[in-house]
Amino acid sequence: MAHIKEPEGIDFLIKSPPLTDKERKEISEQIKKMKTKTPRKKIIRKRNTNKELLKKIREERPNQVINKVYSYKKNEHGFYDVLVDMEGHFFETKVLHVTETLPYPFSEYEKLNSRDRKIWNLDNI
């Protein structure tokens, strides 16, 4: 990256005179006025906690034993990818703790076409 050279006789450094006490007070008052005129917007963001999401997933999947929600994130399809600890089966053997990614809500996952379902399944193996 090249540097800009100063032309002869021109100084790019700006040296402003120091502010007087009166000027400082005026600037402070202006800032206070501006802050009082513009109200601060409170951003209220309702977010599912892991416990709330665990309860919802258990209601949606009553035949599955889901022990814990580790994390979740919203994907590009509009539903959540939820990483859970759940009971699983390996052939006929019951496995108590399996970590899996589940779609939530499942009704949104069912709306995907077969190509997008395959892609989602491959991404979440």
N, C-alpha and C positions, 0 to 999 in steps of 0.2 A: 504494500500500500504506500503510495507516495505522499509526501508532505507538501503542503502549500507553502510556497516561499512568499515572504512579505516583500512587496515592492519597496524600493528605496524611498525613504521619506514618509512612509506610512507605518504606523504602529498599530497592530491588532489588539493590544492590551488596552482594556478599558479601565480607567481608574476613576471611580465615582467618588465624589466628596463624601465624607462620613455624615450620617444623619444626625440632626440635632434632636434633643429630647422632645421637642414639640412635634417634629415630624414623626418620630417613633410612636408617640401617643396617638397622633392622627391615624396612622396606619393601623395601629392596634384597634382603635375604635371602628374603623372601616371593616376590618376583618370580623369583629364581634357583630356588627350590624348585618353583614352578609350571612353569618352563621345563623342568626336568629330569623332572618327572612326565609331561608331555605330549610324547610323541615327535613329531618333525617327520616328516611324510609326504613322501617323495620322489616327485615326480610324474615318471614316466618316460613320455614321449610319443614313440612311434615315428612318425616322419614321413618320407614319401617325399621324397628329394631329387630335384632335376631330372634328375640323371644316372640315378638308379634308375628314375624314371618314363619317361625316354627309352628305356631298355633294355626295359622292359615293353611300351611302345607299339610299339616295333620288332618285338618277338616277336609281338604281337597282329596286326600289319599287315605281314606280310613282303613284300607286293607294292608297298608305298609307301616312298618314300625320305623319311625324317624326319631333318632335320639337327639341330634343337635344340628343347628345351622352354624357353619363356620363363617361363611361370607356370601355376599351376593352382589351382582352388578347388573345394570340394565344393558341389554344388548341392542344391536341394530334392528332387530325384528319387533321391538317394543315390549318384550317380556323380560323377566329376570332369569339369569343363570344363577342358581342357588347351589352352593357347595354344602352338602350335608353328610352327616354320619348316620348311617341307617343299617337295618338288618338286611342281609342279602342271602342268596342261595347259590351255591356252587354245586351243580348237578343236584343231588338230593340232600346235600349237607347244608345245614343252616349256619350261616356265618353271622356273628353278632355285630361286628363293626366293619362296615364297608363305606369308603368315602366315594361319593358320587355327585355329579352335577345334575340337578333336576331343573326342568323349565317351570316357571311359575308366572302367571297362572297357566295351567295346562290347556285351557280353552284357547288361549292365544297361540300356543304351540300347534294345536290341532288345525288352526287356520292356515298354516304354512303349506305351500305346495310340496310335492314329494322331493323335488330337487333341493329346496331350502332345508327340508327336514334332514336329508342325508348330510348336507353340509354341516348343519348344527350338530348332528350326532358324531360326525368325524372330528369336529373341533372340540367336542366335550367327552372324548373317550378317556 
